[in-house]
Amino acid sequence: MMVFMLSCSKDIDALMEKGEFQKAERQINSLIGSGNLSESDIWDLTAKKEIMDRIRLDFNKDIEDILPHIQKYYPDVTRSQLRDWELTGALEMRRIDGKKKYFYNAAPNLFRIDPEARAVKKEKDNPDPDSLDETLNRIIPKMVEEVRKTGKNILDPVRMRLNYTATLKADEIPAGEIVRCWMPFPREGNARQTDIKLISTSEKEYVIADATHLQRSLYMEKKTVAGEPTVFNVVFEISAHPEIYLLREEDIKPYNKESELYKEFTAERETHIIFTPEIKALSEKIVGNETHPLKIARKLFTYISDNYPWASALEYSTIPNIPSYVIKNRSGDCGQVTLLLLTLCRYNGIPARWQSGWMLHPGDVNLHDWGELYFEGIGWVPADQSFGRRHFSDPDLDLFFLGGMDPYRLIVNDDYSRPFYPSKTWLRSETVDFQRGEMEWRGGNIYFNRWTRKMDVEYLERSGF
């Protein structure tokens, strides 16, 4: 039976890869309906159906839906141009059951991914300066100056109160059912995030995952009521510190390659930190014969920053290997380029690990992912690949986010794809990251399109940044 199921699973995966979702679903339904499968096999097959549903949600546009946005900048766009953009991946498209379907953000992403289209849009729109860039360009010089003056790596914090709400839409789940909800909660044990204080929860009973859980949550349950949304809320405070290392080659010592730290954080890890042929080829192109860890890290960080622009993401749970996706599509969001950096660093013998949560900059509050790299003689240092190079003439400012981090962060995760506490029964909505939260009920997972989220930030005390 096991061999039979393995063969069937491969056949279904092949159909999914080709976009033949209806055939795949018929095969899944037939297998489940046979009554001969284990609970584990049924779970796996049901998860495949859910992944196809998520892909359909991501790729829900027809050409008529995206053309008006493109024609704003290319009034006479031709089918040949559209085809060329599709072939390069700049215009994200999948064939699903014989029809061309475009990513819901395909048109805006085109003008982020394709260099020529990006230039055309910039010339026509003449956009105002980006508010996040303005914030970073203001505070980065101040932070670096403070480090140079004091020699400290951890600077004075910003105290913030975070009010997070997850709202399940009315009547999505039958009345009287129990909804299980995992909310993001701050990680402890990191010098950048201290004095964590829980202020309130919407439910009297809750469970906070302890520090051994690298994706940390606050868990609550609530019954649904007919005609009413189901609301979960948590309020907490954190003190968030800048952490800055002005890295110098002479301060980096040789790695102890026999240490457990080195072995763990230079190893491959399913499914997204894999030393694939394209990772090896890209590493050779960027790194060449360089052997110094800091020089290698700088080369990798700079190359990714200069060559893989930010673009809004497909749901991570639908991507088999995220670094391969970034290389193929020549773009990625914060978590996607972070995983590319971590994979390339590990392949080159630089310990690297995931970190994520939220960016909390005034006026720019959002989900965010970054990482940490380990240099012998220094320790773990932050690395925010998607914030990238800052284009200052001073190298410490230009590469601030290779070794530095601003204070406007909430750290929820110190790894990706780790178990929750309490554990989830159904397939997670986000199988890699954990920032928005998760919901499920006895009938299945409750996907992101069925509930909303809101993060309110109150800045209680600010440092000089």
N, C-alpha and C positions, 0 to 999 in steps of 0.2 A: 504493500500500500504506500509506503514511504517513497519508493522509487516512482510509482505511478503519479503521486502528488507532485513530486519534484519535476517530472516531465510536464505535467499539466501547468504547473506554475510558470515554467519557462515558456511554454506556448502562449500563455496569457500575457506574460511580460513582452513577448515579441509582438503580439497584437497591439498592446498599449503603445509600444515604441513607434509602431507604424500609424498610430492614430485610429485604429479600427476598434473603437470603444464599444460599439454595439455588439460586435462579435465576441469581444472579450467578456462583456457582461452576460451574454447568453451562455457562454461556456461556464462562467462562474455560477450562474443560477442553476445550471444543470448539475454541476458538481455538488452544490449545497443541497439541492433537492433530492439527490440520490439517497440521502440518509446514511451514507457510509463513512462520513468524515468525522474526525475528532473535533473537539471544541477549538483546539489550536489551529487546525486547518481552516475551520470556518472563520475564525478571527482574521487569519491572514488574507483569505479571499475577500471578506467583507472590507478589509482595509484597502485592498486594491480597487474595489468599486468606489470607495470614498475618495481615493486619490484621483480617479478619473473625474468625479464630480468637482473636485477642487480645480483641476486643470480646465474644465469647462467654464468655471467661474472666472478664472484668470483670462482665458481666451474666449471672451464673449462678444467680440465686435466683428462686424462685417466690414468690407471695404467702404461701403456707403457711410458707415459710422465714423470712420477715421479720415476720410478724404477732406471734409471741410477744414479741419485743423491744418492739414498739410497744404491745401490750396491757399491758405492765408499767406504762406511764404513762397509757395511754388504754384502760382495761378494756373500755369499750363503744364502741370505735372503729367508725365506720360506713363503708360503701363510699363514701358521699358524701365523707367526710373524706379518705379515701385518694385519691379522684379529684382533689379540690382540691389536695392536696399534690403529686400527679403533675403537674397542670397548671402549678403554680408552679415546678416543678423541685426542690422540697424533698425529694420522694421520687423518687429517680432511677430511671427506667424507660425501657426501649426495647422496641418490638415487633420481635421477630426471628422471621421465618418465621411470622407470624400469631399468635405467642404473646407475652404480656406477660412480660418478663424484667427483674428488678431488679438493680441494681448490688450487688455482694457486700457492700458496706458501706452500703447504702441506709438501713437502719434506724438505725444510730448517726448517720449524717450528717443524717437528718431532725431530730434533736435538737441539731444544730449550726447548721443552715441556717434553719429556721423559728423566728422569735422567740418565738412563743407556746409551741411545743413545747420550746424551750430553757428557758424559764422554768418550765414544768411539771416538767421533769426536774430542774432545779436545786433546786426546792422539795422534791421527793420525796427526792432523793439526799443533799442537804446535803453536797456533796463537800468533801473536805479541800483545803487550798490546793495549787495546782499547784507541783510541785517546781521546774520551770524558772522560773516567775514568782518564786518565793522566791529563787532564785539571782540572777536579774537585778535584783530589787529591792534585793538586798544589795550587789551590786558596782557598779551604775550610779552611785549617789551617790559612791562612793569614786573611781571613774575621773574623773568630772566635777570633783570636788574637786582631784584631782591635776593635771588640765589647767589649772584656774584658778590653782593655786598655782605651777606650773612654766612654764606657757606652751607646753609640749611637746604635739605632736599624736600622736607615737608613744611609747607607754609601755612599761615593762618587761614582758618576755614571760613566758608559761608554756611550759616545756619539756615536750613530750609524746612518748612512744614509742607508735606506732600499729602494731598487729598485725592485718593484714587477711587473711581467709581466704575463698576462694570454692570451694565444693564441689559438683561435678557428681555427681548421684545415681548409684548403681551401675546399670550396664546400660542407661542412657539412650541410649548410643551403642554400636555394636558393638565388641567387644574388638579391640584392635590398631589402632584408628583414632587419628589425631592430633587433639587438641582444641587449638584456638587460643584464647588467653585474654588479654584486655586488663584490667589492674588499675588502679584510680585511683592517681595519683602526684602529689606536690605541685608546684604551679607555682612557678617562680622569678621573681625580678625584682619582687616586691611587698614593700614595707616592712613589711607585717603578717606576713610569713612568711619567716623567715630560718634560716640554719644547718641546711639540709636534709641529712640523713645517711641513706643507705641502710645498713641493718644486715644484712639477709639476704633471700634469695629461696628458694622451694622448688625451683626449677630452676637448674642451674648457668648455663645460657645464657638471656639475657634481652635485651630492647631497651627503652631508655628514650627516649621521644619527646623531642626537643629543645625549647627554649623557643619556637620558632616555631609549635609546635602548641598552639593555644589550649585544646584539651581534651587534657590530658596523661595519658599512660598508661605503664605498665610492661607489656611484652608477653612472654608465655611460651607454650611448647607442651609437651604431654605426651600420651603414649599411654595409651589406656584399657586396663584389665585386667578381665577377666570377674569379676563378683561384687564388685568393689571400687569405692568412690567415687574420683573423680579430683579431687585436692586441689591447689589453687594457693594459695601464701601469700607475702606480702611484709611485711617489718617495716622501718619507717623512723622517724626522729625529726625533729621540727620545733620551732622556737621561734616561738610565735604571739603577736603583739603586739596590744594594744588600739590602735585608731586613732580619734581623736576630734577633731572640728572643731565648736566652738561658733559656729555660723554667725550672722552679723549682716548685715542688709541693706546697710549702708553699706560693707561689705568686698567686695561683689560688683560687678565691673566689667562694662561692655558686652562682649558676645561679638564676637570677630573672625569674622564669618560667612563670610569667604573662606578660613579655615584649613581644612586637610585634616581635622583632628580634628573641627571643627564639622560639616563636610559629611558625614563618615562616620557620626557618632553622632547626627545628627538625621534621618537618612534612614530610609525604610521598608526592611524586610528580610524576604523570604519565609522562612517562611510565617506567622510569628507577630507580627511588628511591621509591621502594615499599618494605614493610616489609613482604616479602614472608616467607613461612615456612623454606626454606633453609637458608635465612638470619637469622632468629631467631635461628635455630639450630647451624649455624656457630658462631654466637655471643656467644651463651652459651658455645661452645667449647673453644673459645678464651678468653672471658672476665670472665667467671665464676661468682664469687660473688664480683668482684672488683667494687667499686663505685666512686673512685676518677677520675675525668674527664681526667687528664693528664696521669694517669696510664693506663686508658682504651685506650686512643689514642695511647700510646706507644705500648701496646699489639697488637692492631689492625694493626698499621703501620708495626711493626716487623713481625707479622705473614704473612701478605700479601706479604711483601718484600721477605720473606724466602720461601714461598710456591707457589707463582704464578709468574713464570718467564715471561719475556717479549716475546711475539710472535706477528708477523705481523697479522693485523686484517682483519676480514670480514668488509665490509662496514656497518657502524652503522645503516643505514636506513633499513637493512635487519634483524636486531636482535630485537625481541620483548621486551626482558628485558636483559640489558647488564650485571648487576651483576650476574644474574642466569647463563648466558653464561660463565662467568669467573669461577664460582664455578664448573660448569659441566665439562668444558674443562681444568681446572687446569692451566690456563694461561690467559694472556691478554695484550693488548698494553696499552699505557699510559692513555688514556681516559677510557678504560674499568676497569683497576684496581683503577683509581680515583673514578669512580662511585661506585665501591664496597666499598671503604673506606668511601665515603660520606654517603652511605646508612647505613653502620654499625655504623658510628658515630651518625647519626641522630636517629637510633633505640635505641642507648644508651644514648640519651639525650644530645649529644654534637652538637651544631649548626655547620653546614657544608654547604659549597657552592662551586660551580664549577668556575673554571677560566681556560682560555686556550688562545692559540695563536701560537707562534713560539718559539723554542729554537734557539739561535743565536750564539752559541759558535764557536769560530774560527775553521773551518774545520768540524763542525758538525751542520749545519743549517738544521732545519726540523720542521715539524708540531709538536706541543706538547700540552699536557693537564696536568693540575694539579688542586689543590683545595685550599681552605682556611678553617680553623677551628677557632671557637670562644671560647676563654677562658675568663670567667669573671675576671676582674682585669687586664687583658692583652689586650684584644681586638682580632681582626682578625689576624691570623698568617698564613703564607704560609705552604702548605703541598704538596710536590711532591712525590706521592707514587711510581711512576715508577722509579724515581732515587733512591729511597729506602735507605736502610742502606749502609754506605760507608765502614764499616769494619775497622774503626780506633779503637784503644784501648780507646781513650778519648770519653766518651759518647756524649759530645757536638759535636764532629766531626762525630761520627758514625751515630747519628740521626739528622744530620744537617738539612736534608730536612723535618723534622717534626718541623717546626718553623722557618726555614731559606730558603732563596732563593738567588741564585747567580744573577748577573746583566744581564746575556745574555738572556733576554726574551723580547718578544713583547706580550703585553696583548691586545687581541682583544675582548674577551668575559668574562663577569662576570656572566654568567648563560648559560644554554643550552636550545635548542629548543624554542627560543624566536622569535617573529616576526621581519622581516626586515622592513626597511624604505628606499625607497618605498616597499610595500609588493610584494611578489612573487605571480604570478598567478598559476603556476604549482607546483607539488611536488618538494621539494628541493632535490638536489643530496645528500646532507648531512643533515639529519633531526635533528641531535643532535648538532653537532659542526659547527663552521664556521671559517675556516682558509684558505682553498684553494680558496674560492670564489664560486660564483654561476653564471650560465648563463641560459637564456631561450629566446625563441622567441614566436611569436603568435601561432606557431604550437606545442609548448610543451617545456618541460625542455630539457636542453642540458647537458647530463651526462658527468662525468669526463673523460670517454674514448674518448671523441670527442675533447678535448682541453688539452693543456699542461700548466704548470706553472713553474715559475722560480723566486727565491728570491736571489738577490745579496746584500751582506752586506759590507759596508765600515765602518771601525772603525776609527772615526774621532779623538776622545779623549778617552784615557783609564785612569781609576783609577789605583791603585796599584794591581788590580786583573786581 
